[in-house]
Every structure is written in C-alpha cells, then in structure tokens.
C-alpha cells in the first residue's frame, strides 16, 4: 500500500509542477521572445513555478547558510545531485537569478525546454564541439555578471542509496578562469523524498534539507593547481554528506 501511495504522490508532484507551468507559460513565452532583455523575469518565473509546484505536493525546503552571502556578486553554485528536486532547491537558495548547466536531453522535456532554449546552458557531452560551445557560453555569462548552477558529478547516481561521486572539472575551470567564487552546496536528503525522477521508488511529502557553505575564492588557483580546488570542494561536500547520512 505504501508503495502505491508513493507512486501516486510522484504523479501528483509532476502534475502539480506541470499545472503551474501551464498557467505561467503564456508569460514565460512572451518574455522568452527577448530572453536577453528578460533574463531575470524568466529566471524568477522558473523559480516560483518550481516552488509552487513543489509546495502543492507537500515538499518544502530548509536551508542552512554557513555565512551570509552577498548575492549582488556572481557565483558558481556547486551542488551534489540525487533528485529532480535539486533544481528547485537551487532556485530556492539563490536570491539572484541563476542559469543551470545541464544535459542536452533536458531540451526534450516539455517543461525544461523553454528554459534551456533561453537562459540555461545545455551540454552534449558526446560532442566535443558542442561541449566547447557550452563552455564558451558559460564563460560569457559569468563575464556578464550572471551566476551559474552546476551539478559537477554530471549525473544522478544510479546506486541506491546514493553517494557523492568524483567531480568533472568544468565548474572549477570556469571559476578559476573568471576568478569567480564557488559556493559548495550539499542537498542532504532529497533522495529520500524523491530519488532521481521517482520512477522506481515514487515520492512522498517532506522537507528537503540543504547546507550552503561559505563561498570559496579562487584567486590563489590557476590551471596548474585547479585539481586542488576540485578536491577541496569535493572532500568538503563528501564529508558533510557522510555526516548527515551516517555513512
């Protein structure tokens, strides 16, 4: 019976998000006609679409900050990835409009497509040329003062319960090249509420707990010691993950 209820809740969650998306779509579409001018509006509409849809299914978010963050500055938000709820968690954290770097398959999703065609950056890792173009676009956005959200593992863990796997270097290269601080973020328990897309285990109402660490300045890093930054962020996040999940 519990499994059936969790499966039903998963459908309810996605229906909730989709209904809110449909209600807001005419406005999003109008803004999307001039995405560069209406960047902030599109990002904030995405934020509230995600949050209202999530709240409607009884899923809420609680965030702890290691220190107060000056959101007037650009950052690279670097988080672990275990659930589709992670995207909503990231929009909840940031008081500033953010762009996501994500897999190109999201262009096929009816909800995420319009955002990845306008304010986000799709990455096709099967193509070096496409990956280069994505990296170049990310560089341009950082130079414009925009903040980026990246899941450096590059995927949602296929094992259950999940852990934090080694990172890809892209986020750290971007941060160092643009002298942009990295904010490590651990989304502690989204996997318990809705693992991956919920297809296997369903979902249930709950509170997603998130730890946001202090921004890490990249002034003292370059191409030669970029791996040190990557390892530092990885170990910091993994240590907190193990502590919270008692691993």
Secondary structure, DSSP 8 states (H G I E B T S, - for coil): -HHHHHHHHHHHHHHHHHHHHHHHHHHHHHHHTTTTTTHHHHHHHHHHHHHHHHHHTTEEEEEEESS---TTS-EEEEE--SBTHHHHHHHHH-SS-EEEEEEGGGGGSTTTHHHHTTTSEEE-TT-HHHHHHHHHHHHHHHHTT-EEEE-TT-S--SSSS-------SHHHHHHHHHT-EEEEEEE-SHHHHS-BTSTTT----EEEEEEE---B--TT--STTHHHHHHHHHHHHHHHHHHHTT-
